[in-house]
């Protein structure tokens, strides 16, 4: 039987350069504004626009490499990425895998073959003993920490992530509820304090 590929959002905005982050954000805002398919975005597009403007200002101010201004820029960038992450969850829940609707949001999706994407290495998930799940990623050069996370299904902007921060790219969660549906992801923090997010994946605990 042929495997059906489900359309989903790629979180490319979480690991791209600043210039690409700006382009992606502007495309998403333009695509979703007055789009009847997304009547009540969460967070509101006005918040995303504000986040973008504050990041642009901070990026411009940090041009002289002043450490304090660079720190402000990094913080504003993290805020913008978090806003886009929450918006991506809203779009995912609204579109329910519909490719046309997902493309209409302006986000990059896995089925959009017209423009190849650069994704980080895939998240590895191993289901071991009952109540146990191991997740891991390929070791990243200059990584300062690995944040391993899970949250209960369904995935929403209000989801609370349980986190374990380690120096190891692999971690095992124990004591999970058997037959429970959970989402898992990894965030890598580099030495500059910037974050790389892996797309969340859904698994059923043994």
N, C-alpha and C positions, 0 to 999 in steps of 0.2 A: 504494500500500500504506500502511495506517495505521501511523504510528510508535508503537511501544509505549513507554510511559513507565516506566522502571525506578525502583522505589522506592529511595531512598537517604536517609541521614541528612543533616540540615541542621546545620551547625556553629554554630547560633544562640548557643550559650553563649559563643562566642569574641568576640562583638561586642554583647552586651546589657548592660544596666545591672546593678549589683550585686544589686539586689533580685530581678531576673529570673533572674540566675545562681544565686542561692540556691534559688529555686523549682524551676528546671529540675533542679538537682543533687539536691534532695530527691525529686523525682518519679522520676528515674532510679534512685536507690538503692532507693526503695520498690518500683518495678516489677521490678527485677532480683533483689531478695532472695528466696531460696527459689524462684526461677523455674527450672524444670527445663530450659528452653531455653538457659540460660546457666550451665552447671555450674561452670565454672572461669574466671571473668572475669579479664581482664588489663588493668589492674592489679586486684588484689583489691578488692572493695567496701569492705573495712575501711580500705584506704588512701584511698579516695575520701571516706569518712565522716570520717576524720582530717583530710584536706585541707579539707573543708567546715568542720569545727569550728574549725580554726586560722584560716581566713579570717574566720569570724564573730567570733572573739575579736579579731583584728587590726582588723576593720572597726569594732568597738565602741570599741577603744582609740584609733582615729584620728579620733574624732569631734571632738576639739579642734583638729584641723588642725596638730598638731605635725609638722614635716617628716620627722623620723626615723620616727615612728609611721605616717605616710602611706606612706613608702617600704616599711615592713614590710608594710603592708596590700596594697600593689601587688604585692609579691613573693609573698605568700600567694595572691593572686588569680591570678597567673600560674601558680603551681604547681597550683592547682585546675583551671584551664583545660587545662593539659597532661595532667593525670590523666584528664579527661573526653575529651580528644582521643584518647589511647591507648585508652580504653575504647570510644570510637566505632569505632575501627579493628577492635577485637576483635568488636564486635557486627556490623559490616559483613561481616567474614569468616565469621562464624557463620551469619548470616541469608541470605546470598547473594541479596539482593534480595527476599526474601519479605516482603510488606507487613505481614501479621499479626504475624510475628515481630519485625519492626522496631518496630512500634507497641507491642508488649509490653515493649520495653526501656525505654520512657519517653522516648527521644530524640524530638526533632521530626524529621519526615521530609517530603520534598517532596510525597508523595501524600496527606498529611493535610490535606485541604481544609477540615476543620471549624474550623481556626484559622489564619488567614492569618499568614505569617511575614514579617519584615522582613529581607531579605538584602542584603548589600552588592552593588554592581554586579558583574556577572559578570566572571570572569577571561577575558581575551582571549589566545588562543593562535594563533600563525601558524607554519606549517611551511614553512620556506624552502628553502635549498640543502641537499644531503645533510649530515646530521650537525648541522643548525642548527635551533633552535627559539627563537622570540621570544614572551615572555609580557609582559602588561601589564595595568594596571588604570587606572581613571579617577583623575586626580590628586586626592588627598585634602587638604582644607584643614588646615593646621597639622601636616601630616605631617613627622616628623623624618627618617625613613628608610624605604626600601622594601627588604624582604628577599625576593629572588627565589630559589626553591628547586626542586629536582627530586630524585627518588629512583627507583630501579628498581622495576618491578613484580615480584612482588606487594607491595601495601601492607600492612605489618604494624606493630604497636607497636615493633618493633625496627628498622624502616627507618631508614637513615642519610640525612639530607637534605644535599645539596650546596647551599651557599648563596652568593649574591652580594649584598652590601648596597650600595645606591646611593642617590643623591638623586633618581633618575629612576624614575617609575612603570612604565617599560618596560625590559626587558633581553633581550639575545640570548645564549643559550647556544650554544657552538660545540664542535666536536670530539666530538659525541655519536656513539654507535654506530648506524649505519643499521639500520633495521628493529627497533630496540630499543623496548620498551614502557616508558614512564616516566610517573610522576605528577608534576604540577607544581602549585605554589601560590605565593601571595604573602602576606607578612605586612607590614603597615604599622605602624610604630612612631610614636606621636604624641609631642607635646612633653612629655607627662606620663609618658612611658615605658610607656604601656599599648599593647597589641597588638590589631590587627584581623586575623583570619585569613580567607583565602578558602578555600572548599572545594577540596580537591585534585581535579584533573581528569587523566584518562588519555589519553595520545596515543602514536602510533607514529611514531618518528623517520623522516624520509625518508632 
